[in-house]
Amino acid sequence: MSQDVVSANGLSLTFETNDGPVHALSGVDLSVAKGEFVSFIGPSGCGKTTFLRVIADLEKPTGGEIRVNGVDPEAARKSRAYGYVFQAASLYPWRTIERNVGLPLEIMGYSAEETQQRIARTLDLVNLSGFEKKYPWQLSGGMQQRASIARALAFDADLLLMDEPFGALDEIVRDHLNEQLLQLWDKTNKTICFVTHSIPEAVYLSTKIVVMSPRPGRVSDVIESTLPKERPLEIRESAEFLKIAHRVREGLRAGHSYDE
């Protein structure tokens, strides 16, 4: 039995628009193994988010095959195989933090006792214990995004899909959340697929970096990280880190057409 959590073979997706077809993904072959932290990086419009949305069954591929936990994305979605963290925290302003985090548990019909236990556990994981009764507008942007991550973790899916969750935050907050996310990944053993525009973020977080070309989105390079699992922020100044970052940058440059 394969340990691949995500497996794509010849995956393509073409959107039909009034201006003609838009080829978002073309011939993507990729596997994500259990417990990996895989970042997707590439220029705007290269299909990074589209690929995440295909995994989540929010978009349907028009060619090739994709399996999530060995089944098609629709079956994976129905079995609640993943949690999804969007670019914006997208918390309901009229719900407290605990009621935002507990929303998927309410929908899934967990008992009140189980819901409270899971809320407490996941808020502790993201260092938000004590903020249960606060409303989103009473929290900083970074804290709101941590609450969003807690909501995605609340029902304990093995796969976490993250679409540029820290893109709108300032660099200091982003660094801090990067550190916290690595600690969270270490504690939970989740498989994480993470979309980013930041080369340092991709290199710092990942066990594997997938470099994508401009539309139609193709995989132009897959880089296995040689960095140790323990990664203080200072590792970003190391020769090994800079070497991997250079390869990512070269992959982005090689995959980019400047004639467009």
QUIDA-V167247 format. One line per field, one symbol per residue. ss: DSSP state (@ for helix, = for strand, . for the rest). phi: phi as a letter, one per 40 degrees, with the letter a starting at -180 (. if undefined). psi: psi as a letter, one per 30 degrees, with the letter a starting at -180 (. if undefined). A space follows every 10 residues. Layout:
BEGIN
ss=???
phi=???
psi=???
END
This chain:
BEGIN
ss=...======= =======..= ========== ===...==== =......@@@ @@@@@..... ..======.. =.@@@@@@.. .====..... .....=@@@@ @.@@@@@@.. .@@@@@@@@@ @@@@@..... ....=@@@.. @@@@@@@@@@ @@@.....== ===....... @@@@@@@@@@ @@@@@@@@.. ======..@@ @@@@@..=== ==....=.== ====...... ..@@@@@.@@ @@@@@@@@@@ @@@@@.....
phi=.ccccbabbf cbabccbcch cbccbafcba bbcdgcbbcb bicdgchdcd ccccdcgcbb cbagaabbfg bcdccccccf cabbbccccf ccccbcdccc ccdcccccgc ccccdccccc ccccdbfbcg bdccbdccbc dccccccccd cccdcgccbb bbbfcbcccc ccccdccddc cccccccbfc cbbbcabccd cccccccabb cbccdccbcc abbccbcccc bcdccccccc ccccdccccc cccccccccc
psi=kkgkekjkjh klkkkklfgl kjjekjhkkk kjlkfljkkk kllkgfgeee eeeeeggfkk lflakkkjhf lleeeeefgh flkkjlelfh kkffkleefe efefeeefgl leeeeeeeee eeeeeghgkf geflleffll eeeeeeeeee effeghkfkk kjjhfgegll eeeeeeeeee eeeeeeefgl kkkkklfkee eeeeflfkkj kkllkkjljf kjjkkgllej ilffffglee eeeeeeeeee eeeefkkgf.
END
